[in-house]
Amino acid sequence: MRRLVLVPSVLSVLSVLSVLSVLSVLAASLGAAATSSGATPADPVTRPAAVERGAPGSWTKISTGNGSSAFDAGLLRTSDGVLHVVYPRVAPGNEGQLGHAAIGASGGLVTQNTVLADPWSVVDASPVLVDGPSGGLRVVFGGQRTTSPGFWSDGRMYTATAPASGSSWTLPAEAVGVSQLAYGSYGTAATTLADGTPVAAFPLNSTITWHTGTGNDPDQSFDVAGCCAYDLAMVRSGNAVWLAWYGNGSAPSTNGTFVRQIAPTLGPVLKAPGSSSGADSLPTGRVALAARTGGGVYAAYCTGYPTCAGVRLWKVGAAQAASVPGSAGATTIGLSRGPAGRLWVAWSDDRPRVEAVRTNPAATRFGAVRDLGAPKGRQTVYALAVEGSSNRGDVVVNTGDGFWHTQALAGLTLQASPSSWRRTQRTQVRFSVTDAGAAVGGARVTVGSRRCTTSAAGTCRITFAPLAKATRLTARATRSGYASGTRRLQVR
């Protein structure tokens, strides 16, 4: 698996030498985050350049400090359109810290600072960012400040809060849960209820533990069949809280991607169709889970083994899942709600290359797949997350040395009829422009010096005079807020 966390019950079955070896690896990869009570002074603010990086077509490194391939980031967009990212980083002495970056709506880096006042001995490799008090931010993470007795060393699921700007962070004396094993989480998940109450969960071996609120009432838990559960994700749809995990059990019934409602009542365990080939499957990082605006919980995952045959998008509870175009070979996957019922799906492969696509409002059709490339010189994408609640999709990846950001615009699809004709004939070509099957009006279609603008029905026409010789032409459709679409035309 991508990460291993040892707790006393596991340690007891290992030799002393094995323990020391594993702990030396953990110190390098999982030491990550610190805090003390009170506000954390903000690091110097990083202002965007005149031409903002991180916008569509450009990658910007948004993290500071040392990274690790084991780290995941938490993403949240505030009401002002700013995207906030909280991520683990390795501090001097192989201790841990949580970093924060704020990214403007147009992709520019606005703020960088730290969440925790001082490094901790252990911090969660997969912190989660959720809505905080009064429209602010709350990061949820397991950790252990030191091994000395005390509340911050209990190994619980702690929180840190900030105003919506993320300019300063406070560590309240509270935790989302009473378990002292949360510091060993195999992949933390969190969300909030409609009234802002936090809900957090973590897996450890075969047990998934969760808690609602910051009181001292007992945690709740259940055991998965087979060992173990990893890479949790959590969303709320209406008043229902849903939890997803990756299971690597030794039987088809315990291997793959699983989803379960945990509140207000505990529902049945549902396995994503095709998420394993027999008892084999592919983990792709934190499970890609989203609550769609307008209803429905969706998960995205790989099908096939030993390589990904393609990403599937599954409406939880449905008998079948939709195939995401062009996604064969995916290694990491992200999923986010988009505007008006749409969803954004993003993934990376081992080239590495990052791609993204947006669905229609019903989440039943896909638009044009966008090739976002990858941060220059980086060979592997270890984790990926996407946030698409605005018209753009913000994509954050971990390349081992830190976290990088770019944006994706939904792509236009351009069709032409006919797309091939004889050069001796005067020919009228009908162009249609769509976004995930929906007509796009006001798009400009250009072929050389010729152009037309689509009607509300998404169509327009250009008439081509006879030509002296055969040639190939390129038609291009453009519209504000979209990536352009092209179509090759053959004049023979």
C-alpha positions in Angstrom: 0.0 0.0 0.0 1.0 3.6 -0.3 1.5 4.0 3.4 1.8 1.9 6.6 1.0 3.1 10.1 1.9 0.9 13.0 0.1 0.9 16.3 0.8 -1.2 19.4 -1.3 -4.2 18.3 0.6 -4.4 15.1 4.0 -3.8 16.7 3.6 -6.8 18.9 4.0 -9.2 16.0 7.1 -7.7 14.6 10.7 -8.2 15.5 12.6 -5.3 17.1 14.7 -4.9 14.0 11.7 -4.8 11.8 10.1 -2.2 14.0 13.2 0.0 13.9 13.4 -0.3 10.1 9.7 0.6 9.6 9.8 3.5 12.1 12.8 5.0 10.3 10.7 5.1 7.1 7.7 6.5 8.9 9.8 9.3 10.4 10.8 10.4 6.9 7.4 10.0 5.2 4.7 10.4 7.9 6.1 12.9 10.3 4.0 15.8 9.4 2.4 18.5 11.4 2.5 20.7 14.4 0.4 23.0 16.5 0.0 24.6 19.8 -2.9 26.5 21.3 -3.4 30.0 20.0 -3.1 31.7 16.6 -0.3 30.8 14.3 1.4 33.8 12.8 1.0 33.8 9.0 4.1 33.2 6.8 4.8 36.1 4.4 2.1 36.5 1.9 2.9 35.4 -1.6 1.4 37.8 -4.1 0.4 36.6 -7.6 2.6 37.8 -10.5 1.3 40.1 -13.2 0.5 37.1 -15.3 -0.9 34.6 -12.8 0.6 31.2 -12.7 -1.6 28.2 -11.9 -4.2 29.4 -14.4 -5.3 27.0 -17.2 -2.2 25.7 -19.0 0.3 26.5 -16.2 1.4 24.6 -13.2 2.5 26.4 -10.0 4.1 24.8 -6.9 1.9 25.9 -4.0 3.6 24.1 -1.1 6.7 24.9 1.0 9.0 22.7 3.0 9.9 19.1 2.2 7.3 16.7 0.7 6.7 13.0 0.7 5.0 10.6 -1.8 2.7 9.5 1.1 0.9 12.9 1.5 -2.6 13.9 0.4 -4.0 17.4 0.4 -7.4 18.7 1.6 -9.2 21.2 -0.6 -12.1 23.7 0.1 -13.5 26.7 -1.7 -14.8 29.6 0.4 -17.8 31.7 -0.7 -15.4 34.4 -2.1 -14.3 31.9 -4.8 -10.8 31.3 -3.2 -9.5 27.8 -3.1 -7.8 26.7 0.1 -5.4 23.8 0.2 -4.0 22.3 3.4 -1.2 19.8 3.1 1.4 17.9 5.2 5.0 18.7 5.0 8.2 17.4 6.7 9.8 19.8 9.1 13.4 19.8 10.3 14.2 16.8 12.4 11.8 14.7 10.5 8.9 16.1 12.4 5.6 17.2 10.8 3.8 20.4 9.9 0.7 21.4 8.0 1.0 24.0 5.3 -1.8 26.2 3.9 -2.1 27.9 0.5 -4.9 30.1 -0.8 -5.4 30.3 -4.6 -7.5 33.0 -6.3 -10.4 32.4 -8.6 -8.1 33.0 -11.6 -5.4 30.6 -10.5 -2.9 33.0 -8.8 -1.3 32.1 -5.5 -2.6 34.5 -2.8 -1.4 33.3 0.5 1.0 30.7 2.0 1.4 30.1 5.7 1.6 27.3 8.3 -1.3 25.8 10.2 0.6 24.6 13.3 2.7 26.8 15.5 5.4 24.2 16.0 6.2 20.8 14.5 4.7 17.7 16.0 6.2 14.3 16.2 3.4 12.7 14.2 0.8 14.3 12.0 -1.8 12.9 9.6 -0.6 12.2 6.1 -4.1 13.0 4.7 -5.6 16.0 6.5 -9.1 17.1 5.5 -10.3 20.7 5.1 -14.0 21.4 5.8 -16.2 24.4 6.5 -15.4 26.0 9.8 -17.2 28.3 12.2 -18.7 31.6 10.9 -17.9 30.7 7.3 -14.2 30.0 8.0 -12.0 27.0 7.7 -11.5 23.9 9.7 -8.7 21.3 9.1 -9.2 17.8 10.7 -6.1 15.7 11.3 -4.9 12.9 13.5 -1.6 13.5 15.3 0.6 13.5 18.3 2.5 16.5 19.4 5.0 14.7 21.6 5.2 11.4 23.5 4.8 13.3 26.8 1.4 13.0 28.5 -1.1 15.7 27.7 -4.2 16.4 25.5 -2.2 17.2 22.4 -0.2 14.0 22.7 -3.3 11.7 23.1 -3.2 10.8 19.4 -6.8 11.9 18.8 -8.5 13.5 15.7 -7.7 17.2 16.3 -8.9 20.3 14.5 -7.4 23.7 13.7 -9.6 26.7 12.6 -9.1 29.9 10.7 -11.2 32.7 9.3 -12.2 32.5 5.6 -9.0 34.2 4.6 -6.8 31.5 6.2 -4.5 34.2 7.4 -4.1 32.8 11.0 -4.8 29.5 12.5 -6.0 28.5 16.0 -5.8 25.1 17.7 -8.8 24.8 20.0 -8.7 22.4 22.9 -11.1 19.9 21.2 -11.1 16.8 19.1 -13.5 15.1 16.7 -13.5 11.8 18.6 -12.1 10.3 21.7 -10.0 7.5 20.2 -6.3 7.8 20.9 -5.4 5.8 17.8 -6.4 8.4 15.2 -2.7 9.4 14.8 -2.3 6.0 13.1 -5.0 6.7 10.5 -4.8 4.8 7.2 -6.5 7.7 5.5 -8.6 10.3 7.2 -12.1 11.5 6.1 -14.3 14.4 7.3 -17.3 16.5 6.4 -19.8 18.7 8.2 -23.5 18.4 9.0 -25.9 21.1 7.7 -25.4 23.1 10.9 -21.6 23.0 10.6 -21.0 20.2 13.1 -17.8 18.3 12.0 -17.9 14.5 11.4 -14.5 12.7 11.1 -13.5 9.1 10.5 -10.3 7.1 10.2 -9.5 3.4 9.3 -7.0 1.3 11.2 -6.5 -2.3 10.2 -10.0 -3.6 9.7 -11.8 -1.1 11.9 -13.3 2.2 10.7 -14.0 4.7 13.6 -16.0 7.9 13.3 -17.3 10.6 15.5 -19.8 13.5 15.2 -19.0 16.8 16.9 -16.3 17.7 19.4 -17.9 16.3 22.5 -16.6 13.4 24.7 -19.5 11.1 23.8 -18.3 7.6 22.6 -17.0 7.0 19.1 -18.8 4.8 16.7 -17.2 2.1 14.6 -17.6 -1.0 12.4 -15.2 -3.6 11.1 -14.8 -4.3 7.4 -14.8 -7.9 6.3 -11.2 -8.9 5.6 -8.2 -6.6 6.1 -7.8 -3.8 5.6 -9.5 -0.4 4.9 -7.6 2.5 3.5 -7.9 6.0 1.9 -11.3 7.0 3.4 -13.5 9.8 1.9 -16.6 11.3 3.3 -19.4 13.5 1.9 -22.8 14.7 3.0 -25.8 14.6 0.7 -28.9 16.3 2.3 -28.8 15.0 5.8 -27.1 11.7 5.0 -23.4 11.2 5.6 -21.6 8.7 3.3 -18.2 7.1 3.8 -16.1 5.4 1.1 -12.9 3.3 1.4 -10.6 1.1 -0.5 -10.4 -2.5 0.7 -7.6 -4.9 -0.1 -9.2 -8.1 1.2 -8.3 -11.5 -0.1 -11.7 -12.3 -1.6 -13.8 -10.5 -4.3 -16.3 -9.5 -1.7 -13.7 -7.7 0.4 -11.5 -6.2 -2.4 -12.2 -3.0 -4.3 -14.0 0.3 -3.6 -16.8 0.4 -1.0 -19.4 3.0 0.1 -21.7 3.1 3.2 -24.1 5.5 4.7 -23.1 6.2 8.3 -25.6 8.8 9.4 -28.4 9.4 10.4 -28.6 5.6 10.3 -26.0 3.0 9.3 -26.7 1.5 5.9 -25.5 -1.5 4.1 -22.0 -1.8 2.6 -22.1 -1.3 -1.2 -19.3 -2.4 -3.5 -18.7 -0.3 -6.6 -19.4 -2.4 -9.7 -16.2 -3.6 -11.4 -13.9 -2.1 -8.8 -12.0 -5.4 -8.5 -11.0 -8.2 -10.9 -11.7 -11.1 -8.6 -9.7 -10.5 -5.5 -7.3 -8.0 -7.2 -7.8 -4.2 -7.6 -5.9 -1.0 -8.0 -5.8 1.7 -5.2 -5.8 5.2 -6.6 -5.3 7.3 -3.5 -8.0 8.9 -1.4 -11.3 7.4 -2.8 -12.8 9.9 -5.3 -16.2 10.6 -3.8 -18.6 13.6 -4.4 -22.1 14.7 -3.4 -23.7 16.1 -6.6 -25.6 19.3 -6.4 -29.2 18.3 -7.0 -28.8 14.9 -5.4 -26.9 11.7 -5.6 -23.5 10.5 -4.3 -20.9 9.5 -6.9 -17.6 7.6 -6.7 -14.9 7.3 -9.4 -12.4 4.4 -9.4 -10.3 2.1 -11.7 -11.6 -1.1 -13.2 -9.2 -3.8 -14.4 -6.0 -5.3 -13.1 -2.9 -5.1 -13.1 -3.3 -1.9 -15.0 -6.3 0.4 -15.1 -8.6 -0.4 -18.0 -10.4 2.8 -17.4 -12.0 5.0 -14.8 -15.7 4.4 -13.9 -18.1 7.0 -12.6 -20.7 5.3 -10.3 -23.9 6.8 -8.9 -23.9 5.0 -5.6 -26.6 2.3 -5.6 -26.8 2.0 -9.3 -26.3 -1.4 -10.9 -23.8 -0.1 -13.5 -21.1 2.6 -13.8 -20.3 4.9 -16.7 -17.0 4.7 -18.5 -14.9 7.9 -18.4 -13.5 8.5 -21.9 -9.7 8.4 -22.4 -9.0 7.3 -18.9 -7.1 4.0 -19.5 -3.9 3.7 -17.5 -5.1 6.0 -14.7 -3.1 5.8 -11.4 -4.7 8.5 -9.3 -8.3 9.8 -9.4 -10.1 12.9 -8.1 -13.8 13.8 -8.2 -15.7 16.9 -7.3 -19.1 18.4 -7.6 -19.4 21.1 -10.3 -22.0 23.9 -10.9 -25.6 23.1 -11.7 -25.4 19.3 -11.1 -22.2 18.7 -13.1 -19.2 16.7 -11.9 -15.5 17.1 -12.5 -13.4 13.9 -12.9 -9.6 14.2 -13.0 -6.9 11.6 -13.1 -3.2 11.1 -13.8 -1.3 8.2 -15.5 2.3 7.0 -15.3 3.7 9.2 -18.1 2.9 11.3 -16.1 0.0 13.2 -17.6 -3.0 14.8 -15.8 -6.4 14.9 -17.6 -9.8 16.2 -16.6 -13.4 16.2 -17.9 -16.7 17.7 -16.9 -20.1 16.1 -17.1 -23.4 17.5 -18.2 -25.8 18.7 -15.4 -27.4 15.3 -15.1 -24.0 13.6 -14.7 -24.9 11.2 -17.6 -22.6 12.5 -20.4 -19.0 13.7 -20.6 -17.6 16.7 -22.3 -14.2 17.0 -24.1 -11.3 15.5 -22.1 -8.7 18.2 -21.2 -5.0 17.3 -21.3 -3.3 19.3 -18.5 0.2 17.9 -18.9 2.1 17.7 -15.6 4.6 19.8 -13.6 7.8 20.1 -15.6 10.5 17.6 -14.8 8.3 15.6 -12.5 8.2 11.9 -13.2 5.3 10.7 -11.0 2.0 11.9 -9.6 1.4 10.3 -6.2 -1.9 11.9 -5.2 -4.5 14.1 -7.0 -7.5 16.1 -5.9 -9.9 18.3 -7.8 -12.3 21.1 -6.8 -14.8 22.1 -9.4 -17.6 24.0 -7.7 -16.8 27.0 -9.9 -16.9 26.9 -13.7 -13.2 25.9 -13.6 -11.7 22.8 -12.2 -8.8 23.4 -9.8 -6.4 20.4 -9.8 -3.8 19.8 -7.1 -1.2 17.0 -7.4 1.6 15.7 -5.2 4.7 14.9 -7.1 6.8 13.8 -4.1 8.6 17.1 -3.7 5.5 19.0 -2.9 2.1 20.0 -4.2 1.3 21.7 -7.5 -1.8 23.4 -8.9 -3.4 24.2 -12.2 -6.8 24.9 -13.6 -8.9 23.2 -16.2 -11.6 24.8 -18.4 -14.4 22.6 -19.7 -13.7 21.7 -23.3 -15.9 22.4 -26.3 -16.7 19.6 -28.7 -16.9 20.7 -32.4 -18.6 18.7 -35.1 -18.8 19.4 -38.8 -21.2 18.0 -41.4 -19.9 17.3 -43.9 -16.3 17.1 -42.7 -15.0 16.0 -46.2 -16.0 17.2 -49.6 -14.8 17.5 -53.2 -12.7 20.6 -54.0 -14.6 21.3 -57.2 -17.9 21.8 -55.3 -19.3 24.8 -53.5 -20.1 23.4 -50.1 -22.0 24.6 -47.1 -20.8 23.0 -43.8 -22.9 22.9 -40.7 -21.0 23.2 -37.5 -22.3 22.2 -34.1 -20.7 23.1 -30.7 -21.6 21.3 -27.5 -20.5 20.9 -23.9 -21.1 17.4 -22.7 -23.9 17.0 -25.3 -25.6 20.4 -24.5 -25.7 23.0 -27.2 -23.4 26.0 -26.7 -24.7 29.3 -28.2 -22.5 32.3 -28.9 -19.5 30.2 -29.8 -17.3 31.5 -32.6 -16.3 28.9 -35.3 -13.3 29.9 -37.4 -11.8 28.3 -40.5 -9.0 30.4 -41.8 -10.6 33.8 -42.5 -14.1 32.4 -42.5 -16.2 32.5 -39.4 -19.7 32.1 -38.0 -21.3 32.3 -34.5 -23.5 29.6 -33.1 -27.2 30.2 -32.4 -28.9 29.1 -29.1 -29.2 25.7 -30.8 -25.3 25.5 -30.9 -25.1 25.5 -34.7 -23.9 27.8 -37.5 -22.9 27.4 -41.2 -20.0 28.4 -43.4 -20.0 28.1 -47.2 -16.8 27.2 -48.9 -16.1 28.1 -52.5 -14.4 25.6 -54.9 -10.7 25.3 -54.4 -7.9 24.8 -57.0 -6.3 21.9 -55.1 -7.0 19.4 -52.4 -6.2 20.6 -48.8 -6.8 20.0 -45.2 -8.4 22.7 -43.0 -8.8 23.2 -39.3 -12.0 24.5 -37.7 -11.8 25.9 -34.3 -14.6 26.8 -31.8 -14.0 29.3 -29.0 -16.2 30.8 -26.3 -15.3 32.7 -23.1 -15.0 30.3 -20.2 -14.2 27.2 -22.3 -11.2 25.6 -23.8 -11.4 25.6 -27.5 -12.5 22.6 -29.6 -11.1 21.8 -33.1 -12.1 19.6 -36.0 -10.1 18.6 -39.1 -11.8 19.1 -42.5 -10.7 17.3 -45.7 -11.1 19.0 -49.1 -10.2 16.2 -51.6 
